[in-house]
Amino acid sequence: MHRLLIQCLNGLLLVIIFIGIPAITSARFGSLQLSSAPKVQLLTLWGLGLAAACNSSAALWLMKDRKDRTLCWKWTFVFGALLAIECAYYNGWLNFNWLKNALQWAQNRF
């Protein structure tokens, strides 16, 4: 029962962080976007960091069963990896120009 609750809560956190935060912070007036992209990225970074910290805290202090602790550590790793990727993208170390070029090539080709 605990493992199902852990999975559901972490899945909900992923939905909130990657769908909810951009939806809440986006303000549009017609086709003009009024919200700032750095605010969305900063809230996403904080959300991922908080989720990783909560999972690691639960694994260290709250979970008594070994399987529950292992699951919390796995989710900590997932949120930590997503945090590292988002941080690299935020700082400009990682970009997706290759994906943009590939999609434009495919669009022109087909």
MOPAC internal coordinates of N, CA, C and O (Angstrom, degrees):
PM7 1SCF
backbone

  N    0.0000 0     0.00 0     0.00 0    0    0    0
  C    1.4395 1     0.00 0     0.00 0    1    0    0
  C    1.5319 1   111.40 1     0.00 0    2    1    0
  O    1.2310 1   120.39 1   139.84 1    3    2    1
  N    1.3342 1   116.85 1   -40.16 1    3    2    1
  C    1.4624 1   119.72 1   178.37 1    5    3    2
  C    1.5173 1   111.76 1   -63.48 1    6    5    3
  O    1.2310 1   120.67 1   140.61 1    7    6    5
  N    1.3324 1   116.33 1   -39.39 1    7    6    5
  C    1.4626 1   119.04 1  -177.97 1    9    7    6
  C    1.5266 1   111.29 1   -65.02 1   10    9    7
  O    1.2310 1   120.04 1   141.06 1   11   10    9
  N    1.3147 1   117.53 1   -38.94 1   11   10    9
  C    1.4633 1   120.99 1   177.00 1   13   11   10
  C    1.5265 1   110.48 1   -64.09 1   14   13   11
  O    1.2310 1   120.41 1   138.50 1   15   14   13
  N    1.3127 1   116.81 1   -41.50 1   15   14   13
  C    1.4602 1   121.11 1   177.78 1   17   15   14
  C    1.5279 1   111.11 1   -64.20 1   18   17   15
  O    1.2310 1   120.14 1   138.53 1   19   18   17
  N    1.3232 1   117.34 1   -41.47 1   19   18   17
  C    1.4655 1   121.60 1   178.18 1   21   19   18
  C    1.5276 1   110.26 1   -62.37 1   22   21   19
  O    1.2310 1   120.42 1   134.61 1   23   22   21
  N    1.3382 1   116.81 1   -45.39 1   23   22   21
  C    1.4660 1   120.94 1  -179.85 1   25   23   22
  C    1.5327 1   110.89 1   -62.85 1   26   25   23
  O    1.2310 1   120.64 1   134.39 1   27   26   25
  N    1.3363 1   116.38 1   -45.61 1   27   26   25
  C    1.4631 1   120.49 1  -178.51 1   29   27   26
  C    1.5261 1   111.90 1   -64.54 1   30   29   27
  O    1.2310 1   120.17 1   135.75 1   31   30   29
  N    1.3232 1   117.28 1   -44.25 1   31   30   29
  C    1.4644 1   120.40 1   179.94 1   33   31   30
  C    1.5292 1   111.83 1   -64.37 1   34   33   31
  O    1.2310 1   120.33 1   137.92 1   35   34   33
  N    1.3234 1   116.97 1   -42.08 1   35   34   33
  C    1.4553 1   119.12 1   179.89 1   37   35   34
  C    1.5256 1   111.80 1   -71.25 1   38   37   35
  O    1.2310 1   120.02 1   145.10 1   39   38   37
  N    1.3168 1   117.57 1   -34.90 1   39   38   37
  C    1.4642 1   120.13 1   173.87 1   41   39   38
  C    1.5199 1   111.29 1   -63.66 1   42   41   39
  O    1.2310 1   120.64 1   138.53 1   43   42   41
  N    1.3333 1   116.38 1   -41.47 1   43   42   41
  C    1.4558 1   120.81 1   176.49 1   45   43   42
  C    1.5298 1   111.13 1   -63.16 1   46   45   43
  O    1.2310 1   120.35 1   140.26 1   47   46   45
  N    1.3306 1   116.93 1   -39.74 1   47   46   45
  C    1.4689 1   120.05 1   177.00 1   49   47   46
  C    1.5254 1   111.48 1   -61.94 1   50   49   47
  O    1.2310 1   120.19 1   138.88 1   51   50   49
  N    1.3275 1   117.25 1   -41.12 1   51   50   49
  C    1.4611 1   120.10 1   177.54 1   53   51   50
  C    1.5247 1   111.35 1   -61.74 1   54   53   51
  O    1.2310 1   120.40 1   137.11 1   55   54   53
  N    1.3248 1   116.84 1   -42.89 1   55   54   53
  C    1.4662 1   120.68 1   178.85 1   57   55   54
  C    1.5205 1   110.37 1   -64.02 1   58   57   55
  O    1.2310 1   120.36 1   135.87 1   59   58   57
  N    1.3211 1   116.91 1   -44.13 1   59   58   57
  C    1.4618 1   120.16 1   179.65 1   61   59   58
  C    1.5228 1   111.31 1   -63.27 1   62   61   59
  O    1.2310 1   120.34 1   136.60 1   63   62   61
  N    1.3324 1   116.95 1   -43.40 1   63   62   61
  C    1.4600 1   120.23 1  -175.87 1   65   63   62
  C    1.5298 1   111.86 1   -70.19 1   66   65   63
  O    1.2310 1   119.99 1   135.33 1   67   66   65
  N    1.3282 1   117.63 1   -44.67 1   67   66   65
  C    1.4571 1   119.36 1  -173.30 1   69   67   66
  C    1.5206 1   114.87 1   -94.98 1   70   69   67
  O    1.2310 1   119.28 1   164.72 1   71   70   69
  N    1.3272 1   118.97 1   -15.28 1   71   70   69
  C    1.4614 1   120.70 1   177.43 1   73   71   70
  C    1.5254 1   110.54 1  -116.88 1   74   73   71
  O    1.2310 1   120.36 1   135.37 1   75   74   73
  N    1.3165 1   116.91 1   -44.63 1   75   74   73
  C    1.4545 1   121.11 1  -175.74 1   77   75   74
  C    1.5180 1   114.17 1   -68.36 1   78   77   75
  O    1.2310 1   120.33 1   132.52 1   79   78   77
  N    1.3143 1   116.97 1   -47.48 1   79   78   77
  C    1.4694 1   120.37 1  -178.11 1   81   79   78
  C    1.5250 1   111.51 1   -62.16 1   82   81   79
  O    1.2310 1   118.87 1   131.38 1   83   82   81
  N    1.3437 1   119.77 1   -48.62 1   83   82   81
  C    1.4700 1   117.52 1   176.68 1   85   83   82
  C    1.5253 1   113.38 1   -63.10 1   86   85   83
  O    1.2310 1   119.96 1   145.89 1   87   86   85
  N    1.3319 1   117.68 1   -34.11 1   87   86   85
  C    1.4619 1   120.04 1   179.23 1   89   87   86
  C    1.5243 1   111.51 1   -68.44 1   90   89   87
  O    1.2310 1   120.45 1   140.85 1   91   90   89
  N    1.3193 1   116.74 1   -39.15 1   91   90   89
  C    1.4607 1   120.52 1  -178.44 1   93   91   90
  C    1.5235 1   111.28 1   -72.25 1   94   93   91
  O    1.2310 1   120.17 1   140.39 1   95   94   93
  N    1.3150 1   117.27 1   -39.61 1   95   94   93
  C    1.4657 1   120.00 1  -174.60 1   97   95   94
  C    1.5202 1   113.75 1   -86.93 1   98   97   95
  O    1.2310 1   119.69 1   173.15 1   99   98   97
  N    1.3329 1   118.19 1    -6.85 1   99   98   97
  C    1.4641 1   118.71 1  -179.66 1  101   99   98
  C    1.5192 1   109.19 1   -86.08 1  102  101   99
  O    1.2310 1   121.34 1   -56.08 1  103  102  101
  N    1.2892 1   115.04 1   123.92 1  103  102  101
  C    1.4549 1   122.13 1   175.86 1  105  103  102
  C    1.5159 1   107.68 1  -118.58 1  106  105  103
  O    1.2310 1   120.74 1   -57.34 1  107  106  105
  N    1.3116 1   116.19 1   122.66 1  107  106  105
  C    1.4665 1   120.59 1  -177.80 1  109  107  106
  C    1.5220 1   109.75 1  -122.91 1  110  109  107
  O    1.2310 1   122.02 1   -35.72 1  111  110  109
  N    1.3033 1   113.74 1   144.28 1  111  110  109
  C    1.4485 1   121.69 1   172.70 1  113  111  110
  C    1.5144 1   106.14 1  -126.31 1  114  113  111
  O    1.2310 1   120.78 1   -85.33 1  115  114  113
  N    1.3279 1   116.12 1    94.67 1  115  114  113
  C    1.4610 1   120.47 1  -173.01 1  117  115  114
  C    1.5157 1   109.51 1    71.16 1  118  117  115
  O    1.2310 1   120.72 1    57.60 1  119  118  117
  N    1.3187 1   116.23 1  -122.40 1  119  118  117
  C    1.4649 1   120.28 1   177.90 1  121  119  118
  C    1.5228 1   112.19 1   -98.58 1  122  121  119
  O    1.2310 1   120.12 1  -174.77 1  123  122  121
  N    1.3211 1   117.37 1     5.23 1  123  122  121
  C    1.4659 1   122.30 1  -178.68 1  125  123  122
  C    1.5198 1   109.71 1   -96.58 1  126  125  123
  O    1.2310 1   120.56 1   -54.86 1  127  126  125
  N    1.3230 1   116.53 1   125.14 1  127  126  125
  C    1.4625 1   120.64 1   177.95 1  129  127  126
  C    1.5194 1   108.91 1   -90.52 1  130  129  127
  O    1.2310 1   120.95 1   -54.01 1  131  130  129
  N    1.3396 1   115.79 1   125.99 1  131  130  129
  C    1.4587 1   121.10 1  -175.51 1  133  131  130
  C    1.5192 1   113.67 1   -99.34 1  134  133  131
  O    1.2310 1   119.72 1   162.51 1  135  134  133
  N    1.3199 1   118.14 1   -17.49 1  135  134  133
  C    1.4642 1   120.20 1  -178.10 1  137  135  134
  C    1.5274 1   110.37 1   -83.94 1  138  137  135
  O    1.2310 1   121.23 1   -20.18 1  139  138  137
  N    1.3143 1   115.25 1   159.82 1  139  138  137
  C    1.4559 1   119.67 1  -177.99 1  141  139  138
  C    1.5288 1   110.68 1   -97.23 1  142  141  139
  O    1.2310 1   120.96 1   -40.46 1  143  142  141
  N    1.3220 1   115.77 1   139.54 1  143  142  141
  C    1.4567 1   121.27 1   178.57 1  145  143  142
  C    1.5303 1   111.95 1   -66.76 1  146  145  143
  O    1.2310 1   118.76 1   141.70 1  147  146  145
  N    1.3377 1   119.96 1   -38.30 1  147  146  145
  C    1.4705 1   118.86 1   178.50 1  149  147  146
  C    1.5328 1   113.63 1   -60.62 1  150  149  147
  O    1.2310 1   120.09 1   147.60 1  151  150  149
  N    1.3385 1   117.44 1   -32.40 1  151  150  149
  C    1.4637 1   119.62 1   178.21 1  153  151  150
  C    1.5247 1   110.25 1   -65.60 1  154  153  151
  O    1.2310 1   120.42 1   138.30 1  155  154  153
  N    1.3205 1   116.81 1   -41.70 1  155  154  153
  C    1.4627 1   121.16 1   178.88 1  157  155  154
  C    1.5246 1   109.82 1   -63.85 1  158  157  155
  O    1.2310 1   120.50 1   135.07 1  159  158  157
  N    1.3265 1   116.65 1   -44.93 1  159  158  157
  C    1.4653 1   120.32 1  -179.45 1  161  159  158
  C    1.5245 1   111.41 1   -65.07 1  162  161  159
  O    1.2310 1   120.30 1   140.41 1  163  162  161
  N    1.3072 1   117.04 1   -39.59 1  163  162  161
  C    1.4655 1   120.51 1   179.68 1  165  163  162
  C    1.5282 1   111.38 1   -66.44 1  166  165  163
  O    1.2310 1   120.26 1   138.20 1  167  166  165
  N    1.3305 1   117.11 1   -41.80 1  167  166  165
  C    1.4638 1   119.85 1   177.06 1  169  167  166
  C    1.5238 1   111.05 1   -66.59 1  170  169  167
  O    1.2310 1   120.09 1   144.59 1  171  170  169
  N    1.3175 1   117.44 1   -35.41 1  171  170  169
  C    1.4632 1   120.92 1   177.17 1  173  171  170
  C    1.5261 1   110.58 1   -66.46 1  174  173  171
  O    1.2310 1   120.35 1   136.95 1  175  174  173
  N    1.3222 1   116.94 1   -43.05 1  175  174  173
  C    1.4645 1   120.42 1   176.98 1  177  175  174
  C    1.5291 1   111.16 1   -60.08 1  178  177  175
  O    1.2310 1   120.42 1   134.57 1  179  178  177
  N    1.3239 1   116.80 1   -45.43 1  179  178  177
  C    1.4599 1   120.24 1   179.23 1  181  179  178
  C    1.5238 1   111.35 1   -64.32 1  182  181  179
  O    1.2310 1   120.30 1   140.12 1  183  182  181
  N    1.3279 1   117.02 1   -39.88 1  183  182  181
  C    1.4595 1   120.51 1   179.50 1  185  183  182
  C    1.5147 1   112.07 1   -64.21 1  186  185  183
  O    1.2310 1   120.49 1   136.49 1  187  186  185
  N    1.3305 1   116.68 1   -43.51 1  187  186  185
  C    1.4619 1   120.34 1   178.76 1  189  187  186
  C    1.5216 1   111.55 1   -66.18 1  190  189  187
  O    1.2310 1   120.47 1   138.87 1  191  190  189
  N    1.3209 1   116.71 1   -41.13 1  191  190  189
  C    1.4617 1   120.22 1   178.43 1  193  191  190
  C    1.5208 1   112.29 1   -65.07 1  194  193  191
  O    1.2310 1   120.75 1   139.38 1  195  194  193
  N    1.3199 1   116.18 1   -40.62 1  195  194  193
  C    1.4627 1   120.37 1   178.61 1  197  195  194
  C    1.5288 1   111.32 1   -67.17 1  198  197  195
  O    1.2310 1   120.36 1   140.26 1  199  198  197
  N    1.3276 1   116.92 1   -39.74 1  199  198  197
  C    1.4657 1   120.25 1   178.48 1  201  199  198
  C    1.5276 1   110.87 1   -65.27 1  202  201  199
  O    1.2310 1   120.24 1   138.85 1  203  202  201
  N    1.3250 1   117.14 1   -41.15 1  203  202  201
  C    1.4698 1   120.28 1   178.00 1  205  203  202
  C    1.5294 1   110.42 1   -65.33 1  206  205  203
  O    1.2310 1   120.33 1   138.91 1  207  206  205
  N    1.3218 1   116.97 1   -41.09 1  207  206  205
  C    1.4657 1   120.27 1   179.07 1  209  207  206
  C    1.5248 1   111.70 1   -65.73 1  210  209  207
  O    1.2310 1   120.19 1   139.66 1  211  210  209
  N    1.3219 1   117.24 1   -40.34 1  211  210  209
  C    1.4757 1   120.30 1   178.66 1  213  211  210
  C    1.5234 1   111.35 1   -65.83 1  214  213  211
  O    1.2310 1   120.26 1   138.98 1  215  214  213
  N    1.3214 1   117.11 1   -41.02 1  215  214  213
  C    1.4624 1   119.51 1   178.77 1  217  215  214
  C    1.5223 1   111.85 1   -66.38 1  218  217  215
  O    1.2310 1   120.24 1   138.58 1  219  218  217
  N    1.3220 1   117.14 1   -41.42 1  219  218  217
  C    1.4650 1   118.52 1   179.36 1  221  219  218
  C    1.5271 1   110.92 1   -69.28 1  222  221  219
  O    1.2310 1   119.83 1   144.31 1  223  222  221
  N    1.3295 1   117.92 1   -35.69 1  223  222  221
  C    1.4607 1   120.77 1   176.11 1  225  223  222
  C    1.5219 1   111.40 1   -64.76 1  226  225  223
  O    1.2310 1   120.94 1   138.78 1  227  226  225
  N    1.3290 1   115.80 1   -41.22 1  227  226  225
  C    1.4636 1   119.66 1   177.85 1  229  227  226
  C    1.5218 1   110.56 1   -64.71 1  230  229  227
  O    1.2310 1   120.33 1   140.94 1  231  230  229
  N    1.3197 1   116.97 1   -39.06 1  231  230  229
  C    1.4634 1   119.87 1   179.39 1  233  231  230
  C    1.5225 1   111.50 1   -67.21 1  234  233  231
  O    1.2310 1   120.29 1   144.22 1  235  234  233
  N    1.3129 1   117.04 1   -35.78 1  235  234  233
  C    1.4637 1   120.09 1  -178.15 1  237  235  234
  C    1.5191 1   113.47 1   -78.12 1  238  237  235
  O    1.2310 1   120.08 1   137.63 1  239  238  237
  N    1.3353 1   117.45 1   -42.37 1  239  238  237
  C    1.4544 1   119.10 1  -169.15 1  241  239  238
  C    1.5253 1   115.69 1  -115.75 1  242  241  239
  O    1.2310 1   119.40 1   149.49 1  243  242  241
  N    1.3233 1   118.74 1   -30.51 1  243  242  241
  C    1.4629 1   119.59 1  -172.09 1  245  243  242
  C    1.5235 1   114.31 1   -94.27 1  246  245  243
  O    1.2310 1   120.25 1   140.05 1  247  246  245
  N    1.3134 1   117.12 1   -39.95 1  247  246  245
  C    1.4581 1   120.55 1  -173.45 1  249  247  246
  C    1.5266 1   111.07 1   -82.74 1  250  249  247
  O    1.2310 1   121.05 1   -52.41 1  251  250  249
  N    1.3108 1   115.60 1   127.59 1  251  250  249
  C    1.4642 1   120.68 1   179.44 1  253  251  250
  C    1.5310 1   111.61 1   -98.04 1  254  253  251
  O    1.2310 1   120.54 1   148.27 1  255  254  253
  N    1.3334 1   116.57 1   -31.73 1  255  254  253
  C    1.4612 1   121.03 1  -179.29 1  257  255  254
  C    1.5276 1   109.98 1   -78.22 1  258  257  255
  O    1.2310 1   120.69 1   -39.20 1  259  258  257
  N    1.3155 1   116.28 1   140.80 1  259  258  257
  C    1.4693 1   121.73 1  -177.33 1  261  259  258
  C    1.5263 1   111.74 1   -64.16 1  262  261  259
  O    1.2310 1   120.29 1   140.53 1  263  262  261
  N    1.3356 1   117.06 1   -39.47 1  263  262  261
  C    1.4652 1   120.30 1  -179.14 1  265  263  262
  C    1.5264 1   111.09 1   -68.20 1  266  265  263
  O    1.2310 1   120.19 1   143.22 1  267  266  265
  N    1.3225 1   117.23 1   -36.78 1  267  266  265
  C    1.4608 1   120.47 1   177.34 1  269  267  266
  C    1.5249 1   111.05 1   -66.38 1  270  269  267
  O    1.2310 1   120.78 1   138.38 1  271  270  269
  N    1.3337 1   116.11 1   -41.62 1  271  270  269
  C    1.4659 1   119.69 1   177.30 1  273  271  270
  C    1.5160 1   111.58 1   -62.85 1  274  273  271
  O    1.2310 1   120.73 1   137.70 1  275  274  273
  N    1.3350 1   116.21 1   -42.30 1  275  274  273
  C    1.4630 1   120.40 1   179.23 1  277  275  274
  C    1.5247 1   110.70 1   -62.05 1  278  277  275
  O    1.2310 1   120.47 1   139.12 1  279  278  277
  N    1.3142 1   116.70 1   -40.88 1  279  278  277
  C    1.4551 1   120.54 1   178.67 1  281  279  278
  C    1.5266 1   111.32 1   -64.77 1  282  281  279
  O    1.2310 1   120.33 1   138.60 1  283  282  281
  N    1.3277 1   116.97 1   -41.40 1  283  282  281
  C    1.4686 1   120.04 1   176.55 1  285  283  282
  C    1.5174 1   111.52 1   -63.85 1  286  285  283
  O    1.2310 1   119.88 1   141.51 1  287  286  285
  N    1.3311 1   117.84 1   -38.49 1  287  286  285
  C    1.4646 1   120.11 1   177.15 1  289  287  286
  C    1.5281 1   111.32 1   -66.52 1  290  289  287
  O    1.2310 1   120.14 1   143.90 1  291  290  289
  N    1.3334 1   117.34 1   -36.10 1  291  290  289
  C    1.4674 1   120.16 1   176.44 1  293  291  290
  C    1.5205 1   111.23 1   -63.72 1  294  293  291
  O    1.2310 1   120.84 1   137.13 1  295  294  293
  N    1.3370 1   116.00 1   -42.87 1  295  294  293
  C    1.4587 1   118.90 1   177.73 1  297  295  294
  C    1.5291 1   111.15 1   -67.76 1  298  297  295
  O    1.2310 1   120.17 1   146.39 1  299  298  297
  N    1.3196 1   117.27 1   -33.61 1  299  298  297
  C    1.4637 1   120.15 1   175.02 1  301  299  298
  C    1.5181 1   110.29 1   -61.37 1  302  301  299
  O    1.2310 1   120.76 1   137.41 1  303  302  301
  N    1.3320 1   116.16 1   -42.59 1  303  302  301
  C    1.4588 1   120.17 1   177.72 1  305  303  302
  C    1.5176 1   111.42 1   -63.95 1  306  305  303
  O    1.2310 1   119.96 1   138.07 1  307  306  305
  N    1.3261 1   117.68 1   -41.93 1  307  306  305
  C    1.4713 1   121.45 1   179.57 1  309  307  306
  C    1.5221 1   110.31 1   -61.74 1  310  309  307
  O    1.2310 1   120.33 1   130.02 1  311  310  309
  N    1.3307 1   116.98 1   -49.98 1  311  310  309
  C    1.4606 1   119.95 1   179.95 1  313  311  310
  C    1.5279 1   111.20 1   -66.48 1  314  313  311
  O    1.2310 1   119.85 1   144.84 1  315  314  313
  N    1.3227 1   117.90 1   -35.16 1  315  314  313
  C    1.4677 1   120.76 1   176.97 1  317  315  314
  C    1.5151 1   111.97 1   -66.21 1  318  317  315
  O    1.2310 1   120.22 1   139.60 1  319  318  317
  N    1.3285 1   117.19 1   -40.40 1  319  318  317
  C    1.4697 1   120.46 1   178.04 1  321  319  318
  C    1.5247 1   110.25 1   -66.58 1  322  321  319
  O    1.2310 1   120.32 1   137.49 1  323  322  321
  N    1.3260 1   117.00 1   -42.51 1  323  322  321
  C    1.4639 1   119.89 1   177.11 1  325  323  322
  C    1.5265 1   111.15 1   -64.24 1  326  325  323
  O    1.2310 1   120.47 1   143.17 1  327  326  325
  N    1.3161 1   116.72 1   -36.83 1  327  326  325
  C    1.4654 1   120.98 1   176.87 1  329  327  326
  C    1.5248 1   110.60 1   -64.38 1  330  329  327
  O    1.2310 1   120.08 1   137.54 1  331  330  329
  N    1.3301 1   117.46 1   -42.46 1  331  330  329
  C    1.4636 1   120.47 1   178.81 1  333  331  330
  C    1.5282 1   111.25 1   -64.09 1  334  333  331
  O    1.2310 1   120.11 1   138.92 1  335  334  333
  N    1.3182 1   117.39 1   -41.08 1  335  334  333
  C    1.4605 1   120.96 1   178.91 1  337  335  334
  C    1.5205 1   110.63 1   -66.38 1  338  337  335
  O    1.2310 1   120.50 1   135.08 1  339  338  337
  N    1.3310 1   116.64 1   -44.92 1  339  338  337
  C    1.4626 1   120.57 1   179.66 1  341  339  338
  C    1.5299 1   111.05 1   -64.70 1  342  341  339
  O    1.2310 1   120.34 1   141.62 1  343  342  341
  N    1.3233 1   116.95 1   -38.38 1  343  342  341
  C    1.4655 1   121.27 1   178.03 1  345  343  342
  C    1.5295 1   111.07 1   -65.62 1  346  345  343
  O    1.2310 1   120.58 1   138.51 1  347  346  345
  N    1.3204 1   116.50 1   -41.49 1  347  346  345
  C    1.4638 1   120.44 1   177.81 1  349  347  346
  C    1.5285 1   110.83 1   -64.98 1  350  349  347
  O    1.2310 1   120.16 1   141.64 1  351  350  349
  N    1.3127 1   117.31 1   -38.36 1  351  350  349
  C    1.4630 1   120.93 1   177.65 1  353  351  350
  C    1.5243 1   110.33 1   -68.90 1  354  353  351
  O    1.2310 1   120.15 1   138.77 1  355  354  353
  N    1.3306 1   117.32 1   -41.23 1  355  354  353
  C    1.4645 1   122.18 1  -179.79 1  357  355  354
  C    1.5274 1   111.58 1   -62.73 1  358  357  355
  O    1.2310 1   120.45 1   140.69 1  359  358  357
  N    1.3348 1   116.74 1   -39.31 1  359  358  357
  C    1.4687 1   121.01 1  -179.26 1  361  359  358
  C    1.5230 1   113.34 1   -84.11 1  362  361  359
  O    1.2310 1   119.77 1   175.66 1  363  362  361
  N    1.3209 1   118.05 1    -4.34 1  363  362  361
  C    1.4595 1   121.37 1   177.44 1  365  363  362
  C    1.5138 1   113.94 1    86.89 1  366  365  363
  O    1.2310 1   119.56 1  -170.62 1  367  366  365
  N    1.3120 1   118.44 1     9.38 1  367  366  365
  C    1.4596 1   120.90 1   179.40 1  369  367  366
  C    1.5184 1   111.26 1   -78.95 1  370  369  367
  O    1.2310 1   120.38 1   159.05 1  371  370  369
  N    1.3146 1   116.88 1   -20.95 1  371  370  369
  C    1.4470 1   123.23 1  -177.60 1  373  371  370
  C    1.5232 1   107.35 1  -129.01 1  374  373  371
  O    1.2310 1   120.72 1   -50.39 1  375  374  373
  N    1.3199 1   116.23 1   129.61 1  375  374  373
  C    1.4566 1   118.58 1   175.66 1  377  375  374
  C    1.5259 1   109.40 1  -135.29 1  378  377  375
  O    1.2310 1   121.62 1   -12.70 1  379  378  377
  N    1.3014 1   114.50 1   167.30 1  379  378  377
  C    1.4509 1   119.79 1  -176.96 1  381  379  378
  C    1.5233 1   111.01 1  -118.02 1  382  381  379
  O    1.2310 1   120.57 1  -145.54 1  383  382  381
  N    1.3250 1   116.53 1    34.46 1  383  382  381
  C    1.4605 1   120.29 1   177.06 1  385  383  382
  C    1.5206 1   111.19 1   -64.89 1  386  385  383
  O    1.2310 1   120.20 1   147.10 1  387  386  385
  N    1.3205 1   117.23 1   -32.90 1  387  386  385
  C    1.4575 1   120.60 1   178.28 1  389  387  386
  C    1.5202 1   110.93 1   -62.96 1  390  389  387
  O    1.2310 1   120.28 1   143.13 1  391  390  389
  N    1.3329 1   117.07 1   -36.87 1  391  390  389
  C    1.4624 1   120.60 1   178.43 1  393  391  390
  C    1.5224 1   110.65 1   -70.77 1  394  393  391
  O    1.2310 1   120.50 1   139.36 1  395  394  393
  N    1.3147 1   116.64 1   -40.64 1  395  394  393
  C    1.4618 1   121.07 1   177.43 1  397  395  394
  C    1.5228 1   110.27 1   -61.17 1  398  397  395
  O    1.2310 1   120.60 1   134.95 1  399  398  397
  N    1.3387 1   116.45 1   -45.05 1  399  398  397
  C    1.4642 1   119.89 1   179.39 1  401  399  398
  C    1.5245 1   111.59 1   -64.78 1  402  401  399
  O    1.2310 1   120.19 1   139.82 1  403  402  401
  N    1.3152 1   117.23 1   -40.18 1  403  402  401
  C    1.4635 1   120.79 1   179.71 1  405  403  402
  C    1.5295 1   111.09 1   -65.49 1  406  405  403
  O    1.2310 1   120.14 1   139.22 1  407  406  405
  N    1.3217 1   117.33 1   -40.78 1  407  406  405
  C    1.4600 1   120.15 1   178.90 1  409  407  406
  C    1.5219 1   111.94 1   -69.35 1  410  409  407
  O    1.2310 1   120.24 1   142.31 1  411  410  409
  N    1.3194 1   117.15 1   -37.69 1  411  410  409
  C    1.4612 1   119.75 1   176.28 1  413  411  410
  C    1.5190 1   111.23 1   -67.15 1  414  413  411
  O    1.2310 1   120.43 1   141.50 1  415  414  413
  N    1.3286 1   116.78 1   -38.50 1  415  414  413
  C    1.4582 1   120.28 1   176.31 1  417  415  414
  C    1.5229 1   110.60 1   -62.06 1  418  417  415
  O    1.2310 1   120.69 1   135.15 1  419  418  417
  N    1.3317 1   116.29 1   -44.85 1  419  418  417
  C    1.4746 1   120.28 1   179.89 1  421  419  418
  C    1.5103 1   111.10 1   -65.66 1  422  421  419
  O    1.2310 1   120.12 1   143.42 1  423  422  421
  N    1.3233 1   117.38 1   -36.58 1  423  422  421
  C    1.4597 1   120.96 1   179.06 1  425  423  422
  C    1.5300 1   110.96 1   -66.50 1  426  425  423
  O    1.2310 1   120.51 1   138.98 1  427  426  425
  N    1.3157 1   116.64 1   -41.02 1  427  426  425
  C    1.4742 1   120.08 1   179.48 1  429  427  426
  C    1.5132 1   112.11 1   -74.37 1  430  429  427
  O    1.2310 1   120.69 1   151.53 1  431  430  429
  N    1.3024 1   116.28 1   -28.47 1  431  430  429
  C    1.4668 1   121.90 1  -176.98 1  433  431  430
  C    1.5128 1   112.28 1   -77.24 1  434  433  431
  O    1.2310 1   120.58 1   141.51 1  435  434  433
  N    1.3177 1   116.49 1   -38.49 1  435  434  433
  C    1.4674 1   120.25 1  -175.01 1  437  435  434
  C    1.4840 1   108.68 1  -111.58 1  438  437  435
  O    1.2310 1   120.10 1   180.00 1  439  438  437

